C-alpha cells in the first residue's frame, strides 16, 4: 500500500446535492430508486439503482452520473440539464483519475483501484446486472462500489480542516495513540498492550464527542485511519486475554462509530460494511453488548435506506441479545428502532406497541448496566425518535409536538442533535400547514449549521424549503428561503 499523498487539487469538499434531494420530495430513497428503474425501462436502459445509490447522489459523493443514469434522469425531468439537477458539469470531473504515478493512488482498504467515480468512460455503462442480485465488486458502475474518485479521496481527507469547528475537531483527534497516517498502517506493529487498548477506547470516545458537536460530514474520512490502525493492532496480537478482549471490543465499537459517521453523511454502503465488520467481531469474541450495538445501528440504517422490514428484524434480534444485559435504557432504544421499522411499513399498531415498550423501559431509569455509548440517549432522543415515527406515518401535528419537545430538552452540548430535532420540527410544521412557524424553526437550523456539518440535516432542510416554496408570502418564509438558497448561489 502506498502513501496517501497525492498531487494537489483545489480544496473542494463534496457538497450535498440538495436540488436532487428536493426532486425526490416525500418519497423514500427506496421509492425514488424504484422510480428511476421504471424510468430506465421506459427508454430501454438498465440501471441497478437502489436507495444507497440515491444516498450517494444526495450526499454529493456522485458529482456527475454515468451516461446511462444521465439519460434516465433527463427522461424523468424533461427540459432540465444535469446542472439543473444539481450535478457538476461533466467536464469539471473528467480526467481526475488520470494519474500515472503509482504513489498518486489513494488508499483503498477493500476495493480495487477505481477510475473516476461516475465518469469512468463508457465501458459497461449500462448496469446490466440484476438490481437485486449479487454485484460484482469489480463492476465499475454497480451501485455497491465505493464510488471513490481520486479528487474526492484527496479533498475529503482535508475538507473539514478549513472551518473553525472542524479545526477544533482535527486538533482533538491528533493526540490519539492511533495514527492518521495511512502509510504507517503498513509498518510492522509491535504486540499491543494496555496502553494501546486505552488509546483505542479513547479514540472511540473522542470521535463520538466530535460528532455530537460538529456532525459527521468532516469526520468520516479522518476517522477511517484509526479504524485501520485498530485492526492492525488486533493482527499484531497481545499476550494477555483481558487486553485482547478490550482490543476486540474497542475495535468493534470504533467500527460502529466510523459506520455511524458514514451513515449520517449519506455513505450508506460504507456504513453497512462497517456495521457488518463490528457484528462479525462481536460474534467471533462472544461479545453480546457489542453485537446488540451493531444490530441497533443496522436497524437504524435499514430504516434510513428504505428497508423497514429489515429494520424490524434487526431491532428484534438486538432486543433478544440485549435482554440478559440488564439495561432498561438499551432495551428502550432498541424498541424505538423497532418502532421506526413498523412506521416505515405503515403499521401504526405495531409502531404504537413498540413505542409503548420504549417508554416503559425508559421510565425504569438509568443503571450501571447501561453501555457507555448510550450517553446520547435521554428524554430528548426518545422524543426525537418518536417524532420521526409519527412523521413517517404522516401524523404531522403529533410529530411536531414531539420534535419541539426534543429540541427544547436537548443538552446544549449535543449541537448536532439540536439541529436535527429542529430540522424535524421545521419539516413537520411545514407539512402540517404552519409555514410561518416552520420558517422560524428553519432559520434556527441555518444558524446551527454554522457549527455543524451534517448531510442528514441539510437534506431535511432542503425538503422543508421545497414544501415552503408556495408559501413565500407567509411571515418569515421568504427570509428562510433566501438564506437557505444563498450558499448555492454563491458557489453556483
C-alpha positions as CSV (number, residue, x, y, z in Angstrom):
1,X,0.0,0.0,0.0
2,X,1.4,3.4,-0.9
3,X,1.2,6.7,0.8
4,X,-2.0,8.7,0.6
5,X,-0.1,11.8,-0.5
6,X,-1.4,13.0,-3.8
7,X,-0.8,15.7,-6.3
8,X,-2.6,18.9,-5.3
9,X,-6.1,19.6,-6.1
10,X,-8.3,22.5,-5.2
11,X,-9.8,22.2,-1.7
12,X,-13.3,21.5,-2.9
13,X,-15.3,19.3,-0.5
14,X,-18.2,17.2,-1.7
15,X,-21.4,19.2,-1.2
16,X,-24.8,17.6,-0.8
17,X,-26.9,17.7,-3.9
18,X,-29.9,19.5,-2.3
19,X,-31.6,20.0,-5.7
20,X,-31.7,16.3,-6.3
21,X,-32.9,15.7,-2.8
22,X,-35.7,18.2,-3.4
23,X,-36.8,16.4,-6.5
24,X,-37.2,13.2,-4.5
25,X,-39.7,15.1,-2.3
26,X,-41.6,12.9,0.1
27,X,-40.6,9.6,-1.4
28,X,-38.2,7.4,0.5
29,X,-34.8,6.7,-1.2
30,X,-36.0,3.2,-2.0
31,X,-39.2,4.5,-3.6
32,X,-37.3,7.0,-5.6
33,X,-34.8,4.4,-6.7
34,X,-37.8,2.3,-7.9
35,X,-39.0,5.2,-9.9
36,X,-35.5,5.6,-11.5
37,X,-35.5,1.9,-12.5
38,X,-39.0,2.3,-14.0
39,X,-37.9,5.3,-16.0
40,X,-34.9,3.4,-17.2
41,X,-37.1,0.6,-18.5
42,X,-39.3,3.1,-20.4
43,X,-36.3,4.2,-22.5
44,X,-34.7,0.8,-22.8
45,X,-31.9,1.4,-20.2
46,X,-31.0,-1.0,-17.4
47,X,-29.6,0.6,-14.2
48,X,-29.1,-1.1,-10.8
49,X,-30.4,1.9,-8.8
50,X,-31.2,1.4,-5.2
51,X,-31.6,3.5,-2.0
52,X,-27.8,3.5,-1.5
53,X,-27.1,5.0,-4.9
54,X,-29.7,7.7,-4.2
55,X,-28.0,8.4,-0.9
56,X,-24.6,8.8,-2.6
57,X,-26.0,11.2,-5.1
58,X,-27.8,13.3,-2.5
59,X,-24.6,13.4,-0.3
60,X,-22.6,14.8,-3.2
61,X,-20.3,11.8,-3.5
62,X,-21.5,11.2,-7.0
63,X,-20.8,14.6,-8.5
64,X,-21.8,13.6,-12.1
65,X,-23.7,10.4,-13.1
66,X,-22.6,8.0,-15.8
67,X,-24.1,8.3,-19.3
68,X,-26.8,5.7,-18.6
69,X,-28.0,7.4,-15.5
70,X,-27.8,10.8,-17.3
71,X,-30.2,9.6,-19.9
72,X,-32.6,8.2,-17.3
73,X,-32.6,11.4,-15.2
74,X,-33.1,13.6,-18.2
75,X,-36.0,11.4,-19.2
76,X,-37.5,11.7,-15.7
77,X,-37.1,15.5,-15.7
78,X,-37.7,16.8,-19.2
79,X,-36.2,20.1,-20.2
80,X,-33.6,20.1,-17.4
81,X,-29.8,19.6,-17.7
82,X,-27.5,17.8,-15.3
83,X,-26.6,21.1,-13.8
84,X,-30.3,21.8,-13.3
85,X,-30.4,18.6,-11.3
86,X,-27.6,19.7,-9.0
87,X,-24.8,17.8,-10.7
88,X,-21.4,19.2,-11.6
89,X,-20.6,19.7,-15.3
90,X,-19.1,16.5,-16.8
91,X,-16.1,18.5,-18.0
92,X,-15.2,19.5,-14.4
93,X,-14.9,15.9,-13.2
94,X,-13.4,14.3,-16.2
95,X,-9.7,13.5,-16.1
96,X,-9.4,13.5,-12.3
97,X,-8.3,9.9,-12.4
98,X,-5.6,10.4,-15.0
99,X,-2.7,9.9,-12.7
100,X,0.1,7.6,-13.8
101,X,2.5,7.5,-10.8
102,X,1.6,4.7,-8.5
103,X,2.2,6.8,-5.5
104,X,-0.6,9.1,-6.5
105,X,-3.2,6.5,-5.9
106,X,-5.4,6.9,-2.8
107,X,-5.5,4.2,-0.2
108,X,-8.3,1.6,-0.5
109,X,-8.8,-1.0,2.2
110,X,-11.1,-3.5,0.4
111,X,-11.9,-2.2,-3.0
112,X,-9.6,-2.3,-6.1
113,X,-8.4,0.9,-7.7
114,X,-11.3,2.6,-9.4
115,X,-11.2,5.3,-12.1
116,X,-13.1,8.5,-11.7
117,X,-16.4,7.9,-9.8
118,X,-19.4,8.2,-12.2
119,X,-17.3,9.4,-15.1
120,X,-15.2,6.4,-15.9
121,X,-16.0,6.3,-19.6
122,X,-18.4,4.2,-21.5
123,X,-17.2,0.7,-20.6
124,X,-20.0,-1.3,-19.1
125,X,-22.1,1.9,-18.7
126,X,-25.5,0.3,-18.8
127,X,-25.5,-1.6,-15.5
128,X,-26.7,-4.9,-17.0
129,X,-26.9,-6.8,-13.7
130,X,-30.0,-7.8,-11.8
131,X,-30.6,-4.9,-9.5
132,X,-31.5,-7.3,-6.7
133,X,-28.8,-9.9,-7.5
134,X,-25.2,-10.1,-6.2
135,X,-23.0,-7.3,-7.5
136,X,-19.5,-7.9,-9.0
137,X,-17.2,-6.0,-6.7
138,X,-15.2,-5.0,-9.8
139,X,-18.2,-3.7,-11.7
140,X,-17.2,-0.1,-12.4
141,X,-20.8,1.1,-12.4
142,X,-22.5,-1.1,-9.8
143,X,-24.4,0.8,-7.0
144,X,-22.5,-1.0,-4.3
145,X,-19.0,0.1,-5.2
146,X,-17.3,2.8,-3.3
147,X,-17.7,5.5,-6.0
148,X,-14.5,6.9,-4.9
149,X,-12.6,9.2,-7.2
150,X,-9.1,10.5,-6.9
151,X,-10.1,14.1,-6.4
152,X,-12.7,13.1,-3.7
153,X,-10.2,10.9,-1.9
154,X,-7.8,13.8,-1.6
155,X,-10.3,16.5,-0.8
156,X,-12.5,14.7,1.8
157,X,-9.4,14.0,3.9
158,X,-8.9,17.7,4.3
159,X,-12.2,19.4,3.6
160,X,-13.4,20.0,7.1
161,X,-10.0,21.3,8.2
162,X,-10.8,24.7,6.8
163,X,-13.6,25.7,9.2
164,X,-13.4,26.8,12.7
165,X,-15.2,23.9,14.4
166,X,-13.6,21.5,12.1
167,X,-10.1,22.8,13.1
168,X,-11.0,22.0,16.7
169,X,-12.1,18.6,15.6
170,X,-8.8,17.9,13.8
171,X,-6.8,19.1,16.8
172,X,-8.8,16.9,19.1
173,X,-8.2,13.8,17.0
174,X,-4.5,14.4,16.7
175,X,-3.2,13.3,20.1
176,X,-4.8,9.8,19.9
177,X,-2.4,6.9,20.0
178,X,-3.8,5.7,16.7
179,X,-2.2,7.0,13.6
180,X,-3.9,9.1,10.9
181,X,-1.0,8.3,8.5
182,X,-2.4,5.7,6.2
183,X,1.1,4.6,5.2
184,X,2.0,4.0,8.8
185,X,-0.6,1.2,8.9
186,X,1.7,-0.8,6.6
187,X,4.6,-0.6,9.0
188,X,5.2,-3.5,11.4
189,X,3.1,-3.2,14.6
190,X,4.5,-4.4,17.9
191,X,2.3,-6.5,20.2
192,X,-0.4,-4.5,21.7
193,X,-0.7,-3.8,25.4
194,X,-2.8,-1.9,27.9
195,X,-1.7,1.5,26.6
196,X,-2.9,0.6,23.0
197,X,-6.2,-0.7,24.4
198,X,-6.7,2.5,26.3
199,X,-5.8,4.7,23.3
200,X,-8.4,2.7,21.2
201,X,-11.1,3.3,23.8
202,X,-10.2,7.0,24.0
203,X,-10.4,7.2,20.2
204,X,-14.0,5.9,20.3
205,X,-15.0,8.5,23.0
206,X,-13.3,11.3,21.1
207,X,-15.0,10.5,17.8
208,X,-18.4,10.4,19.5
209,X,-17.8,13.7,21.2
210,X,-16.7,15.4,18.0
211,X,-19.7,14.0,16.2
212,X,-22.0,15.4,18.8
213,X,-20.6,18.8,18.4
214,X,-19.7,19.1,14.7
215,X,-21.6,16.5,12.8
216,X,-20.4,13.6,10.7
217,X,-19.5,15.1,7.3
218,X,-16.0,16.3,8.1
219,X,-15.1,13.5,10.4
220,X,-15.7,10.3,8.4
221,X,-12.6,10.2,6.2
222,X,-10.4,11.2,9.1
223,X,-11.8,8.5,11.4
224,X,-11.1,5.7,8.9
225,X,-7.4,5.6,9.5
226,X,-7.7,4.9,13.3
227,X,-10.0,2.1,12.4
228,X,-7.4,0.5,10.1
229,X,-4.8,1.0,12.9
230,X,-7.1,-0.7,15.4
231,X,-7.4,-3.8,13.2
232,X,-3.7,-3.8,12.7
233,X,-3.3,-4.0,16.5
234,X,-5.6,-7.0,16.5
235,X,-3.5,-8.7,13.9
236,X,-0.3,-8.0,15.9
237,X,-1.8,-9.9,18.9
238,X,-1.3,-9.5,22.6
239,X,0.0,-11.6,25.4
240,X,-3.0,-11.2,27.8
241,X,-6.6,-12.3,27.2
242,X,-8.0,-9.3,29.1
243,X,-6.1,-6.9,26.8
244,X,-7.2,-8.9,23.7
245,X,-10.9,-8.6,24.8
246,X,-10.5,-4.9,25.3
247,X,-8.9,-4.5,21.9
248,X,-11.6,-6.5,20.1
249,X,-14.4,-4.6,21.9
250,X,-12.7,-1.3,21.2
251,X,-12.2,-2.1,17.5
252,X,-15.8,-3.2,17.2
253,X,-17.1,0.0,18.9
254,X,-14.8,2.0,16.7
255,X,-16.1,0.3,13.6
256,X,-19.6,1.2,14.7
257,X,-18.6,4.8,15.3
258,X,-17.0,5.1,11.9
259,X,-20.0,3.4,10.4
260,X,-22.2,6.0,12.1
261,X,-20.2,8.8,10.6
262,X,-20.6,7.2,7.2
263,X,-24.3,6.6,7.9
264,X,-25.0,10.2,9.0
265,X,-23.2,11.7,6.0
266,X,-25.1,9.6,3.5
267,X,-22.4,7.0,2.7
268,X,-24.8,4.1,3.3
269,X,-23.0,1.2,1.8
270,X,-19.8,2.2,3.7
271,X,-21.9,2.3,6.9
272,X,-23.3,-1.1,6.2
273,X,-19.8,-2.5,5.7
274,X,-18.6,-1.1,9.0
275,X,-21.6,-2.3,10.9
276,X,-21.1,-5.8,9.5
277,X,-17.5,-5.7,10.5
278,X,-18.5,-4.8,14.1
279,X,-21.1,-7.6,14.1
280,X,-18.5,-10.2,12.9
281,X,-16.1,-9.0,15.6
282,X,-18.8,-9.4,18.2
283,X,-19.7,-12.9,17.2
284,X,-16.1,-14.1,17.0
285,X,-15.5,-13.0,20.5
286,X,-18.9,-13.7,22.0
287,X,-19.4,-10.0,23.0
288,X,-23.2,-9.7,23.4
289,X,-23.1,-6.0,24.2
290,X,-21.1,-5.2,21.0
291,X,-23.5,-7.5,19.0
292,X,-26.6,-5.7,20.3
293,X,-25.0,-2.3,19.5
294,X,-24.2,-3.5,15.9
295,X,-27.7,-4.7,15.4
296,X,-29.1,-1.4,16.8
297,X,-27.2,0.6,14.2
298,X,-28.0,-1.9,11.5
299,X,-31.7,-1.4,12.2
300,X,-31.4,2.4,12.1
301,X,-29.5,2.1,8.7
302,X,-32.1,-0.2,7.3
303,X,-34.8,2.3,8.2
304,X,-33.0,5.1,6.6
305,X,-32.3,3.2,3.4
306,X,-35.9,2.1,2.7
307,X,-35.7,-1.4,4.2
308,X,-38.2,-1.2,7.1
309,X,-38.8,-4.9,7.4
310,X,-35.1,-5.5,7.8
311,X,-35.1,-2.7,10.4
312,X,-37.8,-4.5,12.4
313,X,-35.9,-7.8,12.2
314,X,-32.5,-6.3,13.2
315,X,-34.1,-4.4,16.1
316,X,-35.9,-7.6,17.4
317,X,-32.6,-9.5,17.1
318,X,-30.9,-6.8,19.1
319,X,-33.5,-7.0,21.8
320,X,-33.1,-10.7,22.1
321,X,-29.4,-10.3,22.6
322,X,-29.6,-7.3,24.9
323,X,-32.3,-8.7,27.3
324,X,-29.8,-10.6,29.5
325,X,-27.6,-7.5,29.7
326,X,-29.9,-5.8,32.2
327,X,-30.0,-2.3,30.7
328,X,-33.6,-0.9,30.5
329,X,-32.4,2.1,28.6
330,X,-30.8,-0.1,26.0
331,X,-34.0,-2.0,25.6
332,X,-35.9,1.3,25.3
333,X,-33.7,2.4,22.4
334,X,-34.0,-0.9,20.7
335,X,-37.8,-0.8,20.9
336,X,-37.6,2.7,19.3
337,X,-35.5,1.2,16.5
338,X,-38.3,-1.4,16.0
339,X,-40.9,1.3,16.1
340,X,-39.2,3.1,13.3
341,X,-39.3,-0.1,11.2
342,X,-43.0,-0.6,11.8
343,X,-43.7,3.1,10.9
344,X,-41.8,2.5,7.6
345,X,-44.2,-0.4,6.9
346,X,-47.1,1.9,7.7
347,X,-48.1,-0.5,10.6
348,X,-49.5,2.0,13.1
349,X,-50.4,-0.7,15.6
350,X,-47.0,-2.3,15.6
351,X,-45.4,1.1,15.9
352,X,-47.6,2.2,18.8
353,X,-46.9,-1.1,20.7
354,X,-43.1,-0.7,20.2
355,X,-43.3,3.0,21.3
356,X,-45.2,1.9,24.5
357,X,-42.5,-0.6,25.3
358,X,-39.8,2.0,24.7
359,X,-41.5,4.4,27.1
360,X,-42.0,1.8,29.7
361,X,-38.3,0.7,29.6
362,X,-37.2,4.3,29.6
363,X,-39.2,5.1,32.8
364,X,-37.2,2.4,34.7
365,X,-34.3,4.9,34.6
366,X,-30.6,4.6,34.3
367,X,-28.5,1.8,35.7
368,X,-24.9,0.7,35.9
369,X,-25.6,-1.8,33.1
370,X,-26.2,1.0,30.6
371,X,-23.5,0.9,27.8
372,X,-21.1,3.8,27.7
373,X,-22.0,4.6,24.1
374,X,-25.6,5.4,25.1
375,X,-24.6,8.7,26.7
376,X,-26.6,10.5,24.0
377,X,-29.9,8.7,24.9
378,X,-32.1,10.7,27.1
379,X,-35.6,12.1,27.1
380,X,-34.7,14.4,24.1
381,X,-33.6,11.5,22.0
382,X,-36.7,9.5,23.0
383,X,-38.9,12.4,21.9
384,X,-36.9,12.9,18.7
385,X,-37.1,9.3,17.6
386,X,-40.8,9.2,18.4
387,X,-41.3,12.3,16.3
388,X,-39.6,10.5,13.4
389,X,-42.1,7.6,13.7
390,X,-45.1,9.9,13.6
391,X,-43.7,11.9,10.7
392,X,-43.2,8.6,8.7
393,X,-46.8,7.8,9.5
394,X,-47.9,11.2,8.2
395,X,-49.2,12.4,11.6
396,X,-47.6,15.9,11.3
397,X,-49.1,17.6,14.4
398,X,-48.1,14.8,16.7
399,X,-44.7,14.6,15.1
400,X,-44.2,18.4,15.5
401,X,-45.1,18.2,19.2
402,X,-42.5,15.5,19.9
403,X,-39.9,17.2,17.7
404,X,-40.4,20.5,19.6
405,X,-40.0,18.8,22.9
406,X,-36.9,17.1,21.7
407,X,-35.3,20.4,20.7
408,X,-36.2,22.0,24.0
409,X,-35.0,19.1,26.1
410,X,-31.6,18.5,24.4
411,X,-28.4,19.3,26.3
412,X,-26.7,22.2,24.6
413,X,-23.6,20.0,24.3
414,X,-25.2,18.0,21.6
415,X,-25.3,20.7,18.9
416,X,-25.8,18.3,16.1
417,X,-28.9,16.7,17.7
418,X,-30.4,20.2,18.4
419,X,-30.0,20.9,14.7
420,X,-31.5,17.5,13.8
421,X,-34.6,17.9,16.1
422,X,-35.2,21.4,15.0
423,X,-35.0,20.4,11.3
424,X,-37.5,17.7,12.0
425,X,-39.8,20.2,13.7
426,X,-39.5,22.6,10.7
427,X,-40.4,19.9,8.3
428,X,-43.3,18.6,10.3
429,X,-44.7,22.1,10.7
430,X,-44.3,22.8,7.0
431,X,-46.1,19.7,6.0
432,X,-48.7,20.2,8.7
433,X,-49.7,23.6,7.3
434,X,-47.8,26.1,9.5
435,X,-45.4,27.8,7.2
436,X,-44.6,30.7,9.4
437,X,-43.6,28.5,12.4
438,X,-41.7,26.2,10.0
439,X,-39.7,29.1,8.6
440,X,-38.8,30.3,12.1
441,X,-37.6,26.8,13.0
442,X,-35.7,26.5,9.7
443,X,-33.9,29.8,10.4
444,X,-32.7,28.4,13.8
445,X,-31.3,25.4,11.9
446,X,-29.5,27.6,9.5
447,X,-27.8,29.3,12.4
448,X,-26.8,25.9,13.9
449,X,-25.4,24.8,10.5
450,X,-22.6,27.3,11.0
451,X,-21.3,24.9,13.7
452,X,-22.5,21.5,12.4
453,X,-21.7,19.6,9.2
454,X,-24.5,17.0,8.6
455,X,-25.8,15.9,5.3
456,X,-28.8,14.5,7.1
457,X,-29.8,17.9,8.5
458,X,-29.1,19.6,5.2
459,X,-31.2,17.2,3.3
460,X,-34.1,17.6,5.7
461,X,-33.9,21.3,5.4
462,X,-33.9,21.1,1.6
463,X,-37.2,19.1,1.8
464,X,-38.7,21.7,4.1
465,X,-37.6,24.5,1.7
466,X,-39.4,22.7,-1.2
467,X,-42.6,22.4,0.8
468,X,-42.5,26.1,1.8
469,X,-41.9,27.4,-1.8
470,X,-45.6,28.0,-2.4
471,X,-45.9,30.0,0.9
472,X,-43.2,32.6,0.2
473,X,-45.6,35.4,1.3
474,X,-46.1,33.9,4.8
475,X,-44.2,35.6,7.6
476,X,-40.6,34.6,7.7
477,X,-40.8,32.2,4.8
478,X,-39.1,34.5,2.2
479,X,-36.2,35.1,4.6
480,X,-35.7,31.4,5.3
481,X,-35.8,30.5,1.6
482,X,-33.4,33.3,0.7
483,X,-30.9,32.3,3.4
484,X,-31.3,28.6,2.5
485,X,-30.6,29.3,-1.2
486,X,-27.7,31.8,-0.5
487,X,-24.8,29.2,-0.3
488,X,-25.8,27.6,-3.5
489,X,-26.0,30.9,-5.3
490,X,-22.5,31.9,-4.0
491,X,-21.0,28.6,-5.2
492,X,-23.0,28.4,-8.4
